[in-house]
Amino acid sequence: MTQEKILVSLIHFLNEGSKDKRAIESFLGRGKNIDHYLDELNVLGIYPQIKNDIYSIEKIELLDKSLIAEILNPLENSFQIQLMIEDIIETTSKAFSPSEIFNNRVKICLAEFQTQGRGRGKREWLSPFSSGICCSVYTQLHIKSAPLGLSVFMGVQLVNLLESIGFVGLQLKWPNDIFFNEQKLGGILIELSQNKNNDLIVNFGFGINYALPNEFRSLNATNNKPIDLKSVKNENLLSRNEITGYILKAIIVSIHEFTPDSVKEIRDHWNELDYFHDQNISVESDNEIIHGYNRGIDIDGSLLIEQGSNLRKI
């Protein structure tokens, strides 16, 4: 058994409840160093607590393919959806090839943990094991031209879905971050390619924090100040699997409904959700730092920056 599989099995074992040292030694097998595996669990964002040789971890909810599929089944094209769940993967964004996508086929990759998760500009996306929703959705766009503004359109759709299930007060930061009370909740990353028929294929990746471990919060308290859905709405919180299913359902529908006029239709709503609307901001574009007032988005999703008497599109 590889070390990766041993670590995942150990997480499942500890997630059943507190274990004494002898039980863990028996589980790992002869010759295995407990301290080594505990250190490796820390790398995955799992922080075992030890008291009087009793080991415990914060309870986590593992992804369940059947529960998620149950929410997706009512979709008209559900028979064309392939759902894959990985325990540990380099990144969900490389799980499938665009050449495998055609017509209304949808391929979804979810992961408990990504070793090289990334966001816009190849920035690192950190999410401890089973603490968030890390996913990539691959499907075909039903338009022939470049989908200008798809990122901001999908950001609005994602926030609309989360608000419909009780997460009120979310905001968006152009072009792809989701915030709550000045803290980052998640983000999206869209990549475009073509299949062998030259159809446009979208790889819609997103990461949303669901329930971050307390120790991870402490370690990142002065860094990017992450927040999770559990903190946004602690009462009557839907399960991680339920929220994952509802998000995926909304994403699939929204991508297939996208048209060249979609951004125009959500433009006013974007401005209402814009975290920095009418504020003086700095934006990096093409290795240039641009300063000015954020005046919302244009009908193609471009950010509008007011610089004196000029309005600049980014």
Helices and strands as residue ranges (DSSP letters): H 3-15, E 19-20, H 21-28, H 34-43, E 49-51, E 54-56, H 65-72, G 78-80, E 81-89, G 92-94, G 98-100, E 106-114, G 120-122, E 132-140, H 150-164, E 171-173, E 177-180, E 183-194, E 200-209, H 214-219, H 229-232, H 240-257, H 262-273, E 280-285, E 288-297, E 303-307, E 310-313
